[in-house]
Amino acid sequence: MYRRISNIKVPQELWYLSVCLHRQPKRLIQLCKHDSKQHHRLPIDNLLTTYVELYKITEFHLDSIFKFREDRTLPKELFRCYNMRILSLKYNCLEAIPPDIGRLRKLKYLALTNNRLQIHSLPYTLAFCSKLKTILLDNNQLDALPGFLLEMPGIETVHRHGNHNYFKSTFMWYHTDVDFRIIPTSGTNVLPATSPDMLQFLAAKTIIGTRKDFFNDPDVAGILKDYIADIYSLFNVCSHCNGVTRTYLKGFKVITFKNPYLGNTCVPFMHWTCSLECAKALEVPARQEQIKAAYMLDNK
């Protein structure tokens, strides 16, 4: 990936490095000195990784770094900063967050305000960030919160203002019966290539279905972790069982409500399931919990 600056193509990783060093000119000199001491000169695409590791970066503020019509792909090196605790990507018109976000096990604060994120834009791997306490999702295009947030007990704050118009379309299901909260999906209808699945592909699919933190699993080879992250978006992961299917296949979208959620009155959550049985197994208990919570609230 490249960025064009004054008709000059600049490698994406080098461009991100320039953003990081904009207010730290001394660090550029130190980075060059560190690079000169290496037995083999580092390629450009490793400079960002070297910078991150050299200074043990814990915060990245990358707000409004994209211009109109620019490639908004985030570099993987950004998510290899394993000591990162604060990441801000506000006002970037991002349409998706890479699955590599799950590598940031120490992340505590994530700001995604004013982007173009939808429910499928947030990968399940975000649940691997077990230290995450605050996530800002204001002014996006969310019609509900992703269901996996309910699996993250460490979260204390979720900002979602500015998504109200989208949330309204989901709240219509609040007073409906269970069957109406289970919505069949047609899939993407984009068929894959007809070549047979490779063993690596099948292994990755199985690991994804476990919903376990494969980034932190010593039994999963590093090259396989990278491969899983690359193909993660090809799959839908069932919120109830270990089922994982290609996105072009049919499934079920399930709407549940948490009342209250983090001190608020009621919040819609969206889940995906591989079968009607899994959908009911997920929705029925959630519905019972919602009714019980509402009853207790009315009697206070």
KOLNUMAR-582214 format. One record per residue (C-alpha): residue number from 0; residue in one letter; chain; x, y, z. Coordinates in pm, 1 decimal. Layout:
{NUM, A, A, {X, Y, Z}}
...
//
This chain:
{0, M, A, {0.0, 0.0, 0.0}}
{1, Y, A, {120.7, 349.7, -85.7}}
{2, R, A, {18.4, 708.6, -16.0}}
{3, R, A, {69.4, 984.3, -269.6}}
{4, I, A, {228.9, 1301.5, -138.4}}
{5, S, A, {317.3, 1567.0, -397.7}}
{6, N, A, {307.0, 1304.1, -673.5}}
{7, I, A, {548.3, 1084.3, -477.8}}
{8, K, A, {440.1, 739.1, -367.6}}
{9, V, A, {521.4, 683.2, -1.0}}
{10, P, A, {494.2, 333.1, 153.4}}
{11, Q, A, {202.3, 323.7, 394.6}}
{12, E, A, {410.2, 207.8, 692.5}}
{13, L, A, {656.8, 493.0, 638.1}}
{14, W, A, {370.3, 740.7, 617.9}}
{15, Y, A, {231.8, 619.2, 952.9}}
{16, L, A, {579.3, 647.1, 1098.6}}
{17, S, A, {596.9, 1011.5, 987.2}}
{18, V, A, {264.0, 1075.5, 1163.7}}
{19, C, A, {400.1, 918.8, 1482.7}}
{20, L, A, {724.9, 1117.7, 1467.2}}
{21, H, A, {571.1, 1449.3, 1367.2}}
{22, R, A, {607.9, 1594.9, 1716.2}}
{23, Q, A, {904.6, 1380.4, 1817.3}}
{24, P, A, {1192.5, 1483.2, 1584.2}}
{25, K, A, {1457.3, 1362.0, 1830.7}}
{26, R, A, {1315.2, 1012.8, 1812.9}}
{27, L, A, {1374.4, 1006.7, 1437.0}}
{28, I, A, {1746.1, 1061.8, 1494.9}}
{29, Q, A, {1753.3, 793.3, 1763.3}}
{30, L, A, {1564.1, 554.8, 1534.4}}
{31, C, A, {1817.7, 612.9, 1256.0}}
{32, K, A, {2103.6, 548.2, 1498.8}}
{33, H, A, {1937.4, 227.0, 1614.2}}
{34, D, A, {1885.7, 121.8, 1254.0}}
{35, S, A, {2250.0, 191.3, 1164.6}}
{36, K, A, {2367.7, -47.7, 1436.9}}
{37, Q, A, {2180.8, -339.6, 1285.1}}
{38, H, A, {2385.8, -600.7, 1100.3}}
{39, H, A, {2137.2, -587.7, 814.5}}
{40, R, A, {1961.3, -268.6, 727.8}}
{41, L, A, {1591.1, -287.0, 809.4}}
{42, P, A, {1345.0, -271.7, 518.5}}
{43, I, A, {1105.5, 22.8, 520.1}}
{44, D, A, {807.4, -193.8, 610.8}}
{45, N, A, {978.3, -284.9, 942.0}}
{46, L, A, {1058.8, 68.8, 1053.0}}
{47, L, A, {719.2, 125.6, 1213.5}}
{48, T, A, {749.1, -201.6, 1405.4}}
{49, T, A, {1101.7, -106.2, 1516.0}}
{50, Y, A, {983.4, 234.8, 1633.4}}
{51, V, A, {696.6, 82.0, 1828.9}}
{52, E, A, {920.1, -172.9, 1999.5}}
{53, L, A, {1209.2, 66.5, 2061.3}}
{54, Y, A, {1001.4, 319.3, 2255.3}}
{55, K, A, {750.6, 77.8, 2410.6}}
{56, I, A, {466.4, 288.8, 2275.8}}
{57, T, A, {157.3, 281.9, 2498.8}}
{58, E, A, {-53.5, 548.4, 2323.7}}
{59, F, A, {-140.3, 614.5, 1961.4}}
{60, H, A, {-351.1, 918.9, 1871.6}}
{61, L, A, {-424.8, 892.3, 1500.7}}
{62, D, A, {-730.7, 1115.3, 1470.3}}
{63, S, A, {-818.4, 1272.4, 1132.6}}
{64, I, A, {-513.7, 1129.1, 958.3}}
{65, F, A, {-693.5, 1037.4, 636.1}}
{66, K, A, {-792.1, 1269.4, 356.6}}
{67, F, A, {-1091.6, 1233.3, 129.8}}
{68, R, A, {-1071.8, 929.4, -101.6}}
{69, E, A, {-748.6, 803.7, 55.3}}
{70, D, A, {-688.3, 436.5, 123.2}}
{71, R, A, {-800.8, 389.2, 483.0}}
{72, T, A, {-634.4, 55.3, 542.7}}
{73, L, A, {-470.0, 43.8, 884.1}}
{74, P, A, {-120.2, -112.8, 883.7}}
{75, K, A, {-80.2, -440.7, 1069.8}}
{76, E, A, {227.5, -303.8, 1243.1}}
{77, L, A, {-1.5, -70.5, 1434.1}}
{78, F, A, {-154.1, -372.3, 1610.8}}
{79, R, A, {180.6, -526.3, 1700.3}}
{80, C, A, {239.2, -262.3, 1963.6}}
{81, Y, A, {170.9, -506.7, 2243.5}}
{82, N, A, {212.2, -248.5, 2520.0}}
{83, M, A, {-49.3, -16.1, 2374.6}}
{84, R, A, {-308.8, 95.0, 2627.6}}
{85, I, A, {-472.9, 386.1, 2443.0}}
{86, L, A, {-567.0, 390.1, 2074.1}}
{87, S, A, {-761.1, 676.0, 1917.2}}
{88, L, A, {-879.4, 657.9, 1555.3}}
{89, K, A, {-1148.5, 924.7, 1553.7}}
{90, Y, A, {-1267.0, 1115.5, 1244.8}}
{91, N, A, {-1113.8, 878.9, 990.7}}
{92, C, A, {-1421.2, 751.9, 801.6}}
{93, L, A, {-1312.3, 396.6, 878.7}}
{94, E, A, {-1548.1, 129.0, 748.8}}
{95, A, A, {-1387.7, -165.1, 927.7}}
{96, I, A, {-1149.6, -250.6, 1210.9}}
{97, P, A, {-893.9, -522.2, 1126.5}}
{98, P, A, {-912.6, -852.4, 1318.3}}
{99, D, A, {-554.2, -779.7, 1429.2}}
{100, I, A, {-706.3, -551.9, 1694.7}}
{101, G, A, {-723.7, -867.9, 1906.2}}
{102, R, A, {-345.4, -863.8, 1946.9}}
{103, L, A, {-366.8, -561.5, 2179.7}}
{104, R, A, {-417.7, -752.6, 2502.8}}
{105, K, A, {-324.5, -451.9, 2719.7}}
{106, L, A, {-557.0, -208.1, 2542.8}}
{107, K, A, {-775.3, -16.0, 2788.7}}
{108, Y, A, {-915.7, 271.1, 2583.7}}
{109, L, A, {-1035.1, 258.9, 2222.2}}
{110, A, A, {-1181.9, 566.7, 2050.2}}
{111, L, A, {-1362.9, 508.4, 1720.0}}
{112, T, A, {-1581.0, 818.9, 1719.4}}
{113, N, A, {-1699.9, 966.6, 1387.5}}
{114, N, A, {-1629.5, 683.0, 1149.6}}
{115, R, A, {-1851.7, 473.0, 921.7}}
{116, L, A, {-1860.8, 157.7, 1127.9}}
{117, Q, A, {-2152.6, -83.4, 1106.3}}
{118, I, A, {-2226.7, -388.2, 1316.5}}
{119, H, A, {-2013.2, -616.3, 1096.3}}
{120, S, A, {-1726.2, -367.0, 1105.8}}
{121, L, A, {-1624.4, -473.1, 1456.6}}
{122, P, A, {-1462.1, -819.2, 1456.0}}
{123, Y, A, {-1512.6, -1069.2, 1735.3}}
{124, T, A, {-1136.1, -1057.9, 1797.8}}
{125, L, A, {-1197.7, -731.2, 1984.0}}
{126, A, A, {-1321.8, -955.4, 2265.2}}
{127, F, A, {-962.4, -1076.5, 2305.2}}
{128, C, A, {-874.4, -732.6, 2445.6}}
{129, S, A, {-954.9, -843.8, 2798.2}}
{130, K, A, {-820.2, -523.4, 2958.4}}
{131, L, A, {-1049.3, -296.4, 2754.2}}
{132, K, A, {-1252.9, -66.2, 2978.1}}
{133, T, A, {-1367.0, 215.5, 2749.6}}
{134, I, A, {-1482.3, 208.2, 2388.3}}
{135, L, A, {-1616.2, 513.8, 2206.1}}
{136, L, A, {-1849.0, 437.8, 1916.6}}
{137, D, A, {-2021.3, 775.6, 1883.9}}
{138, N, A, {-2142.8, 894.5, 1544.9}}
{139, N, A, {-2110.0, 576.3, 1345.8}}
{140, Q, A, {-2370.9, 372.0, 1156.5}}
{141, L, A, {-2449.6, 110.7, 1420.8}}
{142, D, A, {-2805.4, -18.6, 1449.5}}
{143, A, A, {-2707.0, -212.9, 1763.7}}
{144, L, A, {-2398.5, -304.3, 1962.0}}
{145, P, A, {-2214.6, -626.1, 1874.0}}
{146, G, A, {-2326.1, -910.8, 2098.1}}
{147, F, A, {-1974.5, -1007.3, 2199.5}}
{148, L, A, {-1949.7, -692.8, 2413.3}}
{149, L, A, {-2168.9, -878.7, 2662.5}}
{150, E, A, {-1885.8, -1131.0, 2696.5}}
{151, M, A, {-1644.2, -858.8, 2808.8}}
{152, P, A, {-1712.0, -796.6, 3179.7}}
{153, G, A, {-1420.2, -554.3, 3207.6}}
{154, I, A, {-1589.1, -287.7, 2994.1}}
{155, E, A, {-1707.3, 6.3, 3203.7}}
{156, T, A, {-1796.9, 268.0, 2941.4}}
{157, V, A, {-1945.5, 242.2, 2591.1}}
{158, H, A, {-2030.6, 568.2, 2415.4}}
{159, R, A, {-2279.9, 524.8, 2131.8}}
{160, H, A, {-2438.6, 869.8, 2089.8}}
{161, G, A, {-2506.0, 968.1, 1732.8}}
{162, N, A, {-2620.3, 620.3, 1633.0}}
{163, H, A, {-2976.9, 687.2, 1747.2}}
{164, N, A, {-3134.3, 696.1, 1403.0}}
{165, Y, A, {-2988.6, 352.5, 1335.8}}
{166, F, A, {-3078.4, 222.4, 1681.2}}
{167, K, A, {-3441.9, 319.9, 1622.8}}
{168, S, A, {-3470.0, 57.5, 1350.5}}
{169, T, A, {-3363.1, -204.8, 1604.6}}
{170, F, A, {-3580.5, -88.9, 1892.4}}
{171, M, A, {-3889.2, -178.9, 1692.4}}
{172, W, A, {-3815.4, -537.6, 1801.8}}
{173, Y, A, {-3823.3, -451.5, 2174.0}}
{174, H, A, {-4191.8, -535.4, 2223.2}}
{175, T, A, {-4214.8, -816.8, 1969.1}}
{176, D, A, {-4231.2, -1189.4, 2027.6}}
{177, V, A, {-3923.4, -1407.8, 2021.1}}
{178, D, A, {-3983.6, -1534.3, 1669.1}}
{179, F, A, {-3981.2, -1181.9, 1531.6}}
{180, R, A, {-3646.0, -1104.2, 1692.6}}
{181, I, A, {-3487.7, -1382.7, 1493.1}}
{182, I, A, {-3428.5, -1257.6, 1140.7}}
{183, P, A, {-3310.3, -1487.2, 858.0}}
{184, T, A, {-3017.0, -1349.3, 657.8}}
{185, S, A, {-2948.1, -1427.2, 295.1}}
{186, G, A, {-2570.5, -1404.7, 320.0}}
{187, T, A, {-2354.7, -1202.9, 84.7}}
{188, N, A, {-2444.8, -1417.3, -217.7}}
{189, V, A, {-2084.7, -1377.5, -334.4}}
{190, L, A, {-1963.5, -1728.0, -409.9}}
{191, P, A, {-1596.9, -1814.0, -346.6}}
{192, A, A, {-1359.1, -1972.2, -593.0}}
{193, T, A, {-1435.6, -2335.8, -669.7}}
{194, S, A, {-1089.5, -2465.1, -577.6}}
{195, P, A, {-1083.7, -2712.0, -283.2}}
{196, D, A, {-1010.2, -2578.6, 64.2}}
{197, M, A, {-649.6, -2614.8, 170.4}}
{198, L, A, {-556.3, -2779.0, 501.2}}
{199, Q, A, {-437.9, -2443.3, 633.6}}
{200, F, A, {-776.0, -2292.1, 548.1}}
{201, L, A, {-964.1, -2571.1, 726.9}}
{202, A, A, {-738.4, -2540.2, 1032.5}}
{203, A, A, {-798.7, -2164.9, 1044.2}}
{204, K, A, {-1173.6, -2215.6, 1013.9}}
{205, T, A, {-1173.7, -2458.8, 1307.4}}
{206, I, A, {-971.5, -2222.9, 1526.1}}
{207, I, A, {-1199.4, -1930.2, 1443.7}}
{208, G, A, {-1501.1, -2139.8, 1545.0}}
{209, T, A, {-1362.8, -2195.6, 1894.2}}
{210, R, A, {-1381.1, -1819.8, 1961.3}}
{211, K, A, {-1064.9, -1854.8, 2167.6}}
{212, D, A, {-784.3, -1600.9, 2170.1}}
{213, F, A, {-562.9, -1762.1, 1907.7}}
{214, F, A, {-329.8, -1460.7, 1908.5}}
{215, N, A, {-226.5, -1553.3, 2262.9}}
{216, D, A, {-224.4, -1930.7, 2211.1}}
{217, P, A, {132.0, -2071.3, 2209.0}}
{218, D, A, {6.8, -2382.0, 2029.7}}
{219, V, A, {-90.2, -2178.0, 1723.3}}
{220, A, A, {206.9, -2100.6, 1497.9}}
{221, G, A, {277.3, -1734.6, 1427.2}}
{222, I, A, {235.9, -1778.0, 1053.8}}
{223, L, A, {-105.0, -1937.4, 1112.2}}
{224, K, A, {-209.9, -1648.5, 1336.7}}
{225, D, A, {-130.4, -1405.7, 1056.5}}
{226, Y, A, {-319.4, -1620.9, 807.1}}
{227, I, A, {-627.0, -1640.9, 1032.4}}
{228, A, A, {-628.6, -1263.4, 1071.6}}
{229, D, A, {-609.6, -1222.9, 693.1}}
{230, I, A, {-911.4, -1446.0, 621.2}}
{231, Y, A, {-1116.0, -1374.1, 934.8}}
{232, S, A, {-1363.9, -1153.7, 749.7}}
{233, L, A, {-1460.3, -1446.0, 524.5}}
{234, F, A, {-1653.5, -1607.1, 809.9}}
{235, N, A, {-1952.4, -1556.9, 1036.3}}
{236, V, A, {-1906.5, -1701.5, 1384.4}}
{237, C, A, {-2209.9, -1837.1, 1566.7}}
{238, S, A, {-2277.6, -1661.6, 1896.2}}
{239, H, A, {-2409.0, -1981.4, 2056.3}}
{240, C, A, {-2212.4, -2281.5, 1930.6}}
{241, N, A, {-1876.0, -2334.4, 1765.3}}
{242, G, A, {-2031.4, -2311.3, 1422.3}}
{243, V, A, {-1849.1, -2098.8, 1166.6}}
{244, T, A, {-1966.4, -2055.3, 809.3}}
{245, R, A, {-1868.4, -1853.4, 506.7}}
{246, T, A, {-2032.6, -1512.8, 482.6}}
{247, Y, A, {-2207.4, -1597.3, 157.1}}
{248, L, A, {-2417.4, -1862.7, 334.1}}
{249, K, A, {-2748.9, -1805.0, 507.8}}
{250, G, A, {-2783.5, -1766.1, 883.0}}
{251, F, A, {-2986.8, -1580.4, 1143.9}}
{252, K, A, {-2954.6, -1236.1, 1294.3}}
{253, V, A, {-3072.9, -1221.1, 1655.0}}
{254, I, A, {-3173.9, -904.5, 1841.0}}
{255, T, A, {-3146.4, -905.0, 2220.3}}
{256, F, A, {-3174.6, -626.8, 2475.5}}
{257, K, A, {-2984.3, -558.4, 2794.0}}
{258, N, A, {-3177.9, -360.8, 3051.2}}
{259, P, A, {-2992.3, -186.7, 3197.8}}
{260, Y, A, {-2647.3, -192.5, 3034.6}}
{261, L, A, {-2365.9, 1.2, 3201.0}}
{262, G, A, {-2610.7, 218.9, 3388.7}}
{263, N, A, {-2834.7, 295.3, 3092.0}}
{264, T, A, {-3197.3, 196.4, 3052.2}}
{265, C, A, {-3192.5, -43.8, 2759.0}}
{266, V, A, {-2948.9, -124.9, 2480.9}}
{267, P, A, {-2998.4, -345.6, 2171.8}}
{268, F, A, {-2738.8, -607.4, 2082.2}}
{269, M, A, {-2706.0, -799.7, 1760.3}}
{270, H, A, {-2578.8, -1156.2, 1728.8}}
{271, W, A, {-2534.7, -1397.4, 1439.5}}
{272, T, A, {-2619.6, -1767.7, 1463.5}}
{273, C, A, {-2572.0, -2054.9, 1224.6}}
{274, S, A, {-2914.2, -2216.3, 1277.2}}
{275, L, A, {-3264.2, -2148.4, 1403.0}}
{276, E, A, {-3200.1, -2374.9, 1702.1}}
{277, C, A, {-2897.4, -2169.6, 1804.5}}
{278, A, A, {-3094.9, -1849.7, 1752.7}}
{279, K, A, {-3371.9, -1961.9, 1989.3}}
{280, A, A, {-3121.8, -2093.8, 2243.3}}
{281, L, A, {-2971.3, -1746.0, 2249.6}}
{282, E, A, {-3282.4, -1528.8, 2230.1}}
{283, V, A, {-3519.3, -1704.9, 2471.5}}
{284, P, A, {-3295.9, -1676.4, 2783.2}}
{285, A, A, {-3206.7, -1319.3, 2686.7}}
{286, R, A, {-3576.6, -1235.1, 2656.7}}
{287, Q, A, {-3647.6, -1384.0, 2999.1}}
{288, E, A, {-3361.5, -1187.3, 3151.6}}
{289, Q, A, {-3489.8, -868.6, 2988.7}}
{290, I, A, {-3842.0, -917.1, 3125.1}}
{291, K, A, {-3708.6, -990.6, 3472.7}}
{292, A, A, {-3485.8, -681.9, 3468.9}}
{293, A, A, {-3772.4, -461.7, 3349.9}}
{294, Y, A, {-3999.6, -602.5, 3622.1}}
{295, M, A, {-3743.1, -532.6, 3891.8}}
{296, L, A, {-3691.4, -181.6, 3758.6}}
{297, D, A, {-4064.9, -108.5, 3763.9}}
{298, N, A, {-4088.0, -219.7, 4126.5}}
{299, K, A, {-3810.8, -2.8, 4260.1}}
//
